[in-house]
Amino acid sequence: MYKILKKEKLNEAVELMVVHAPFVARSCQPGQFIILRADEKGERIPLTIADYDREKETVTIIYQIVGYSTQLLSSKQEGDTIPDFVGPLGKPSDLKKHKRVLGIGGGVGAAPLYPQIRKLHEMGVAVDVILGGRSKEFIILDKEFEAICDKVYYATDDGTKGKKGFVTDVLNELLNEGKEYDEIIAIGPLVMMKAVVGITKPKNIKTAVSLNPIMIDGTGMCGGCRVTVGGETKFACVDGPDFDGLLVDFDECMRRQGMYKEEEHSCRIGLGGK
Amino acid sequence: MPNMSLKKVTMPEQDPNVRNKNFNEVALGYTKEQAMEEATRCLNCKHKPCVSGCPVNVPIPEFIKEVAAGNFEKAYELITSENNLPAICGRVCPQENQCEGVCVRGIKGEPVGIGRLERFVADYHMQHAEKKSVQITKNGIKIAVVGGGPAGLTCAGDLAKLGYDVTIFEALHALGGVLMYGIPEFRLPKALVEKEIETIVDLGVKINKNVVVGRSITIDELFEEGYKAVFVGSGAGLPKFMGIEGESLNGVYAANEFLTRVNLMKAYDFPNNPTPVKVGKKVAVIGGGNVAMDAARTAKRLGAEEVYIIYRRGEEELPARKEEIHHAKEEGIIFKLLANPKKIHGENGWVKAIECVEMALGEPDESGRRRPVEVEGSNFIMDMDTVIIAIGQSPNPLIRQTTPGLDTHKWGGIIVEEETMHTSKQNVYAGGDVVTGAATVILAMGAGKKAAKAIHEKIQSTMNA
């Protein structure tokens, strides 16, 4: 059993939990993730590691409430336990000692982006970040990013923080201004990552993305998380979750992501949710 | 005077048309009387070919003699002197290629139903025996076992009996490996697997679930923590695909994913269990092994109207156990043999149809089986809602990716010395599917057993040195 030491609501859809998970905390690296089950019958859901404390043996997860299982998780309080919490899973990010890197975090994608950017900062890499969300409330970890980045740009759909528009609008502006980045790390909804690559690919700017496909065991057994990268079948759990964005078949990812839409709906009804 | 009947005592089964709609066990097991009657067919041969045919050397004639005499607990003790998981082996071992395959009674007529008797004895014990607390003198020597499947459980059980302080590190939330996620409920009830695993845990084996060795902790770190030997039984890994167009369409599953959803995550009881699975009306399962049979029969039970096994060779070449093929046919699975998939057609991103080409059998290949060759111009298309690919797996990649000094074959299997299961890395042993590629439960158990013996001998020799 894994105890929830802290729970915090970041906005109406996104929450943070600090969980006591010694085996994950001792070895996790930026880019890796965990799988948990919120109860004894629960689905195995992959979630991002947003932070960790090796001494306190804790792992911070940030999740968006999107379906039955994340609602179930959200019903837990500080002091409650999570029956299963396994990790770290996936390969650590391949962070290079570049001169300058741009991070792009869309919505809850800012969470897995944070440990990578922090690590780059510690390595002496200059980092800028663009954070995006529906409105001001949906921007997370802005203070944390501002503490380590040279510059943090914002984009919101309604213009309540930063530019009114998408992260890609800001990206275009930066590139048009002549800003040069050795690498861009984009993490967020598939549609956002696809749009980012739509800009960086023609300019041949190295772009890393982090994929979060449907997954069961997360240890290289079931094959459910397969993605096509550069024409080859890859498995996000053991080959990823980070991939070369310029090579990812995003349309296929988006299609596979929607495979259980109907079932997610019937499950939500079961929980009395929306 | 032995019972000279040429046939095994029949084991009752659920009617095919009833069972193909439920997940209850297909075979119902012998009664006491049936078991005692079948046991009298054993000739108690002196040279015991059956024992040499058993990968874990169960004293077969001895236990059968006890069954015939009605001493079922004594029979259980004899079996479990060599085999920690008899209820499981009695159900899923390919006895026809092992103990029963070399039974003298099989020369004329059917061999003794050794598997059925093993199953009976184990089930009888579970229903009747009271739990005994085991007294084992601990030696305090720590051994780590990676993976709680058949290989790891066997190795752990044998070492625990010898007094070792054994810890199993399991990546999933449940022990059992393929016994839990792979083999379906109707062939191997999970409650029974759990119960049988409990007998191993009761030997004092420690369990660390949700730990992925290679990620949560490496093998080198296990040694730093004082473990004297590590046994790797991390099992089969990534499913193979055919590399044909349409394999990433929605509605295409690897058998591992399909079966894991249904068995481990209990998707057949959706939404009581929230993990979903899709079957649709028409399902094609590609492959001819036991996993393919399991997937096909599972799809049928989930409500599919037509379920096809598509296999590129002929009936004779089907690698699945005869009994499984027989059961599948009884349940209405349609065998489309000598057919090879060429393309999966889609519509709006979902599976719509499968296109195959007819095959003919040519000259024998290196495996001794006749090589299938395409019949030109014979392509045909069948409408499908779901396609399940069951053409094998490669060994799990995690350990080899994260353990320096561990030599593997090109195809990914860990290289071991056959007698000891010792790998190229000092004090690291391995066995089961991670060494052989996908094989049987009993071979994995045999490997676990061999490794346990070798670990014990090695540790004793270093202590005496």
Interface residues (C-beta under 8 A of the other chain):
Chain A: F23 V24 R26 S27 Q32 R37 K41 G42 E43 R44 Y68 S69 P83 D84 F85 V86 G87 P88 L89 I216 D217 T219 G220 M221 C222 G223 G224 R226 T228 T233 F235 V238 E252 R255 R256 G258 M259 Y260 E263 E264 S266 C267 G270
Chain B: A171 L172 H173 Y181 N208 K209 N210 V211 V212 R215 S216 I217 G235 A236 G237 L238 P239 F241 E247 S248 N250 G251 Y253 A254 N256 E257 T260 R261 L264 M265 K266 F270 P271 N272 N273 P274 T275 P276 K278 G349 Q393 N396 P397 L398 Q401
